[in-house]
């Protein structure tokens, strides 16, 4: 394994020359469409490391969800999250290994935290390859300098109001809104990063249908530090989709199963994460790997 930034230094320099690097997020630019000039660079990296046999299982469920989106329904994709290449590999396999996958991939809009735009120009360049709506995650306010807290709180509200407006405008226009319910990549040294964030309940409440998507295997292994420090390696990736689920029914069932004093919003998200873990373990049994982190 080798650091991504070292293995692809020259390619990343070329990629950044093609990037717009619109790094400062405000209420006027929360909806950012994909920069098609970036995608070939990332796809080339994936092609060099994705092993034969990599696949999306039960892709017919994704096609069914897309048909519902095209008919005007609001549709969610809820993905497990282990590395910054989860979305790139998912999109790559959609386009390469799924019937009508290009059309489905073009419909995907990811919900992305503003850190991907603002922290590091290399990460921002990678992020540009995919259409996204940028939000200000509530957890980001926890680390703010108290002297700047008021201004950042005002800014976060402005960005998130604009993001929700953009989301409401596009979600019934044949799009698939992709969200990572954990809100961050799973870090083996921080098990709490596997828990879903409470805010995901609001998405489920406001959408019609969803598919849950589990990921086994990753060609980019997370390290402590920025994405540039992550290690690129060869691996097979097996992605699985759940059947199409009606959001309201899933939500009511999860709330009903919660104890009377439980946080019912969190209970809904916990039910999502439990279902994803079941899918992950089932997929792992089909494709066992000798990995220290078990993923």
SULMO-V265398 format. One record per residue. N is the residue number from 1. RES is the residue in three letters. PHI is phi in radians with two decimals (* if undefined). PSI is psi in whole degrees, 0 to 359 (NA if undefined). OMEGA is omega as a letter, one per 40 degrees, with the letter a starting at -180 (NA if undefined). Layout:
N_RES_PHI_PSI_OMEGA / N_RES_PHI_PSI_OMEGA
This chain:
1_UNK_*_150_a / 2_UNK_-2.45_149_i / 3_UNK_-1.05_137_i / 4_UNK_-0.98_316_a / 5_UNK_-1.17_331_i / 6_UNK_-1.41_315_a / 7_UNK_-1.08_324_a / 8_UNK_-2.12_33_a / 9_UNK_-0.95_308_a / 10_UNK_-1.15_322_a / 11_UNK_-1.20_322_i / 12_UNK_-1.15_322_i / 13_UNK_-1.06_316_i / 14_UNK_-1.14_320_i / 15_UNK_-1.08_317_a / 16_UNK_-1.15_332_i / 17_UNK_-1.18_337_i / 18_UNK_-1.66_356_a / 19_UNK_-1.51_152_i / 20_UNK_-1.46_329_i / 21_UNK_0.90_52_i / 22_UNK_-1.42_79_a / 23_UNK_-1.49_335_a / 24_UNK_-1.55_119_a / 25_UNK_-1.63_134_i / 26_UNK_-2.51_180_a / 27_UNK_-1.17_347_a / 28_UNK_-1.58_349_a / 29_UNK_-2.31_27_a / 30_UNK_-1.19_331_i / 31_UNK_-1.63_113_a / 32_UNK_-2.13_113_a / 33_UNK_-1.35_154_a / 34_UNK_-1.04_142_i / 35_UNK_-1.65_105_a / 36_UNK_-1.12_343_i / 37_UNK_-1.25_341_a / 38_UNK_-1.50_325_a / 39_UNK_-0.97_317_a / 40_UNK_-1.03_327_i / 41_UNK_-1.13_314_a / 42_UNK_-1.24_317_i / 43_UNK_-1.03_324_i / 44_UNK_-1.11_321_i / 45_UNK_-1.12_316_a / 46_UNK_-1.10_315_a / 47_UNK_-1.01_326_a / 48_UNK_-1.33_344_a / 49_UNK_-2.18_346_a / 50_UNK_-1.43_121_a / 51_UNK_-1.41_155_i / 52_UNK_-0.99_149_a / 53_UNK_1.65_348_i / 54_UNK_-1.07_141_a / 55_UNK_-2.80_166_i / 56_UNK_-1.96_114_i / 57_UNK_-1.47_149_i / 58_UNK_0.99_40_i / 59_UNK_-1.11_339_i / 60_UNK_-1.04_331_i / 61_UNK_-1.17_323_i / 62_UNK_-1.19_321_i / 63_UNK_-1.10_321_i / 64_UNK_-1.13_317_i / 65_UNK_-1.07_319_a / 66_UNK_-1.14_322_i / 67_UNK_-1.09_321_i / 68_UNK_-1.14_321_i / 69_UNK_-1.10_318_a / 70_UNK_-1.13_334_i / 71_UNK_-1.46_359_i / 72_UNK_1.90_358_i / 73_UNK_-1.32_152_i / 74_UNK_-1.57_129_a / 75_UNK_-2.33_136_a / 76_UNK_-1.96_146_i / 77_UNK_-2.01_122_i / 78_UNK_-1.96_112_a / 79_UNK_-1.91_144_i / 80_UNK_-1.07_159_a / 81_UNK_-2.46_112_a / 82_UNK_-2.09_332_a / 83_UNK_-2.65_166_i / 84_UNK_-1.26_359_i / 85_UNK_-1.80_8_i / 86_UNK_-1.06_308_i / 87_UNK_-1.11_312_i / 88_UNK_-1.00_317_a / 89_UNK_-1.23_320_i / 90_UNK_-1.03_313_a / 91_UNK_-1.18_322_i / 92_UNK_-1.07_312_a / 93_UNK_-1.21_327_i / 94_UNK_-1.00_311_a / 95_UNK_-1.27_328_a / 96_UNK_-1.62_332_a / 97_UNK_-2.23_8_a / 98_UNK_-2.22_134_i / 99_UNK_-1.04_132_a / 100_UNK_1.04_24_a / 101_UNK_-1.12_328_i / 102_UNK_-1.09_318_a / 103_UNK_-1.15_318_i / 104_UNK_-1.13_314_a / 105_UNK_-1.07_321_i / 106_UNK_-1.14_339_a / 107_UNK_-1.51_351_a / 108_UNK_-1.40_129_i / 109_UNK_-2.16_121_a / 110_UNK_-1.58_145_i / 111_UNK_-1.54_122_a / 112_UNK_-2.24_137_i / 113_UNK_-1.21_148_a / 114_UNK_-1.18_344_i / 115_UNK_-1.00_326_a / 116_UNK_-1.14_333_i / 117_UNK_-1.48_319_a / 118_UNK_-1.77_343_a / 119_UNK_-1.45_319_a / 120_UNK_-2.59_126_a / 121_UNK_-1.10_331_i / 122_UNK_-1.19_313_i / 123_UNK_-1.09_319_i / 124_UNK_-1.06_321_i / 125_UNK_-1.14_317_i / 126_UNK_-1.06_318_a / 127_UNK_-1.10_327_a / 128_UNK_-1.05_342_a / 129_UNK_-1.22_347_a / 130_UNK_-2.28_141_i / 131_UNK_-1.17_141_a / 132_UNK_-2.75_157_i / 133_UNK_-1.95_124_a / 134_UNK_-1.61_133_i / 135_UNK_-2.12_164_i / 136_UNK_-1.82_99_a / 137_UNK_-1.09_141_a / 138_UNK_-1.06_327_a / 139_UNK_-1.15_339_a / 140_UNK_-1.20_338_i / 141_UNK_-1.28_341_a / 142_UNK_-1.16_333_a / 143_UNK_-1.76_12_a / 144_UNK_-1.38_141_i / 145_UNK_-0.97_127_a / 146_UNK_-0.92_328_i / 147_UNK_-1.21_340_i / 148_UNK_-1.85_2_a / 149_UNK_-1.05_316_a / 150_UNK_-1.09_311_a / 151_UNK_-1.09_321_a / 152_UNK_-1.23_326_i / 153_UNK_-1.12_317_i / 154_UNK_-1.09_316_i / 155_UNK_-1.11_317_a / 156_UNK_-1.09_319_i / 157_UNK_-1.10_318_a / 158_UNK_-1.14_316_a / 159_UNK_-1.13_315_a / 160_UNK_-1.24_327_i / 161_UNK_-1.11_317_i / 162_UNK_-1.16_322_i / 163_UNK_-1.14_317_i / 164_UNK_-1.17_324_i / 165_UNK_-1.11_315_i / 166_UNK_-1.10_319_i / 167_UNK_-1.08_315_a / 168_UNK_-1.13_332_i / 169_UNK_-1.31_326_a / 170_UNK_-1.74_341_a / 171_UNK_-1.23_344_i / 172_UNK_-1.95_23_a / 173_UNK_-1.98_36_i / 174_UNK_1.38_19_a / 175_UNK_-1.76_156_i / 176_UNK_-1.96_117_a / 177_UNK_-1.59_119_a / 178_UNK_-1.75_127_a / 179_UNK_-2.33_140_i / 180_UNK_-1.64_108_a / 181_UNK_-1.14_339_i / 182_UNK_-1.35_344_i / 183_UNK_1.33_352_a / 184_UNK_-2.80_168_i / 185_UNK_-1.26_144_i / 186_UNK_-1.22_128_i / 187_UNK_-1.98_117_a / 188_UNK_-0.98_332_a / 189_UNK_-1.48_358_i / 190_UNK_-2.39_81_a / 191_UNK_-1.02_338_i / 192_UNK_-1.15_343_i / 193_UNK_-1.27_353_i / 194_UNK_-1.51_348_a / 195_UNK_-1.46_138_i / 196_UNK_-1.20_151_a / 197_UNK_-1.56_143_a / 198_UNK_-1.00_327_a / 199_UNK_-1.09_340_a / 200_UNK_-1.08_332_i / 201_UNK_-0.99_325_a / 202_UNK_-1.14_324_i / 203_UNK_-1.14_311_a / 204_UNK_-1.06_321_a / 205_UNK_-1.10_327_a / 206_UNK_-1.75_6_i / 207_UNK_-2.03_161_a / 208_UNK_-1.54_312_a / 209_UNK_-2.38_160_i / 210_UNK_-2.69_156_i / 211_UNK_-2.13_139_i / 212_UNK_-1.66_140_a / 213_UNK_-2.25_119_i / 214_UNK_-1.73_151_a / 215_UNK_-2.26_127_i / 216_UNK_-2.10_124_a / 217_UNK_1.68_147_i / 218_UNK_-2.75_141_a / 219_UNK_-1.62_359_i / 220_UNK_-2.24_111_a / 221_UNK_-1.62_124_a / 222_UNK_-1.16_141_i / 223_UNK_-2.21_169_i / 224_UNK_-1.34_111_a / 225_UNK_2.42_193_i / 226_UNK_-1.29_171_i / 227_UNK_-0.98_328_i / 228_UNK_-1.04_335_a / 229_UNK_-1.49_348_a / 230_UNK_-1.14_153_a / 231_UNK_-1.76_128_i / 232_UNK_-1.56_140_a / 233_UNK_-2.72_167_i / 234_UNK_-1.42_138_i / 235_UNK_-2.87_157_i / 236_UNK_-1.67_142_a / 237_UNK_-2.13_126_a / 238_UNK_-2.07_116_a / 239_UNK_-1.91_140_a / 240_UNK_-2.30_142_i / 241_UNK_-1.97_141_i / 242_UNK_-1.31_165_i / 243_UNK_-1.04_163_i / 244_UNK_-1.15_129_a / 245_UNK_-1.98_140_i / 246_UNK_-1.41_121_a / 247_UNK_-1.04_314_a / 248_UNK_-1.09_319_a / 249_UNK_-1.15_314_i / 250_UNK_-1.05_316_a / 251_UNK_-1.13_315_a / 252_UNK_-1.15_322_i / 253_UNK_-1.11_316_a / 254_UNK_-1.15_319_i / 255_UNK_-1.15_321_a / 256_UNK_-1.17_329_a / 257_UNK_-1.37_345_a / 258_UNK_-1.31_147_i / 259_UNK_-1.16_158_a / 260_UNK_-0.99_326_a / 261_UNK_-1.70_6_i / 262_UNK_-1.31_154_i / 263_UNK_-1.28_107_a / 264_UNK_-1.25_331_i / 265_UNK_-1.14_315_i / 266_UNK_-1.15_326_i / 267_UNK_-1.09_323_i / 268_UNK_-1.12_315_a / 269_UNK_-1.20_321_i / 270_UNK_-1.06_323_i / 271_UNK_-1.15_323_i / 272_UNK_-1.08_312_a / 273_UNK_-1.15_324_i / 274_UNK_-1.15_319_i / 275_UNK_-1.14_319_i / 276_UNK_-1.09_319_i / 277_UNK_-1.14_321_i / 278_UNK_-1.06_315_i / 279_UNK_-1.08_318_a / 280_UNK_-1.08_313_a / 281_UNK_-1.14_322_i / 282_UNK_-1.12_319_i / 283_UNK_-1.19_323_i / 284_UNK_-1.09_323_i / 285_UNK_-1.14_329_i / 286_UNK_-1.36_332_a / 287_UNK_-2.33_68_a / 288_UNK_-1.13_146_i / 289_UNK_-2.37_149_i / 290_UNK_-1.60_78_a / 291_UNK_-2.10_138_i / 292_UNK_-1.11_323_a / 293_UNK_-1.55_356_i / 294_UNK_1.27_5_a / 295_UNK_-1.62_NA_NA
